[in-house]
Amino acid sequence: MCYSNILLATDGTKLMESVFDHCAYVARLSTTMVHVVHVLDVTSLRSPIEAWEAMYVILQSQARTILEASRKALVQRGVAEDSMNEALLEGQPSEEIGAYVENHAINLVIMGAHRRTSLDRLFVGSMTDKVVRTVKVPVLIVPGV
């Protein structure tokens, strides 16, 4: 199986170090374009409160930092810079990732999964679970430690 377009969903947490290792390994197996994606969940920022505008600017800056750090981590692991692109998406994460997969001919999604309690999953849900149910391509889930 050859994956030509991999989506790496990054959230900027320490969990990503292991995810980067797996992504770099798969990317180096063949000629692959790695789409490094971060979704800025702005669903809670939809109110007209002026303070949200300042928060939005801060979150965008942090998201760009996460994308750049992810790119550097993959380069350090042997992924060629010209075989990567970055995308900062905004919206509900699983929906945005699903749409990106469809629109960019992604044939593998790689993402981490945080260790959560059953109660957390019941009330908060798991973004990883939602992505697995949304996309129609294989998803490599790297569990947190």
N, C-alpha and C positions, 0 to 999 in steps of 0.2 A: 504494500500500500504506500503510495506516494502522496504526500500532502503538499499542495502548491500554495495554499493560502491559509495561514494559521492566525487565529485571533488570540492574542494574549490579553486577558482581562486583568488589569492591575489595580490594586487598591492602595498601594503604598505602605502596607504593613510589613512587619518582619517576616511574615509567612511567605512573602513573595520570593525570598532568597531561594527556597527550594523549588518554587514554581519556575523561576528563571533557569535553574539547572535543567529541569525537564524540558522546558521550551527550547533551550539552546541545543540540547541533545537531539531532539526531533528535527529542529531546523537544519542542523548540520548533516542530516542523513540524505538530504536531496536539495535540489534548487527550490527554495521556499521563500515566499514573502511573508514576513511576520508583521501583523498589524497590531501594534501596541495600543490598547484602548483603555481609557479611563472614563467612567461615566460619572458625571457630576449630578447627583440626585437633587434636582431643584424642585421636586414636587412639594416640599414644605416651604419653599420661598415664593409661593405664588400670591402672597397677600400684598396689599398695597402699602405696607409699612415701609417707610423710608429707610429704616435701619437695615432692612434686608438687602438694599442695594449695596451698601458697604460690605455686608457679609458675602454677597455674591462675588464681588471683586476679589475679596480675600480667598474665597473657595476656588475661583478660577486660577489664581496665582498658585495656590497649593497643588491644584490638579496638573498644571503645566510642569511644576517641579517633580511631581510623581512620574509623569511621562518621561521627562528627561532622565531621571534617575533610573528608570526601567530600561531605557535605551542604552545607557552606559553599562548597566549590569549585564545586558545581553552581549554587548560588544566585548566586555571583559571575558565572557564565556565563549567567544569565538564566532559570534554571529556577525556577519558583514553589515556595516552601516547602510550600504546601498540596498540591502535586502529587508529593510524595515521601513515602516512608516508609522506615524502616530496619529491618533484621533482622540480628541476630547469631545465626548458626547454629553448631552444634557437631557435629563428626563428620568423616567423610571428605569433603573439599571437593566433588569431582565428584558424589558421591551426594547430598549435601545440596542442592546447586544443582539437580540433576535433580528431586529431590522438591519443592523450592520452585517450580520452573517448573510442575510438574503441579498443585500445590495452589493456585496463585494466578493461573491463566490467563495466564501470561506468554507473550507472542508474539514477543519478541526478547530475546536475551541479548547484552550488550556487556561485553567483558572484554579485558584486555591479555594479551600473550604476551611473556615474557622471551626474549631471544636466548640460546639454549643451544647447546652443541656437540652433535654427534651422540652422543658418548659420554655426556653428561649425560642426554640423552633416553632412551638405551638403559637406563641404570641407574636413573635417578630417574623418568623418564617426564615427561609434560607434563600438568599439571592441565587446561590449555586443551584439549589433544587429547582427554582423557577426557570433558570436558564436551561437546565437539562430538559425540562418539560416543554420549553418554548422552541428551541432550535431543532433542526432536522439533520444535524451533522453530529459526528462523535464529539464527546466532551471528555477531555482528560482532566480529572479532578485530583489535585495534589492536596492531601490532607494536612492540616496544621498539626503542630507538635504540642 
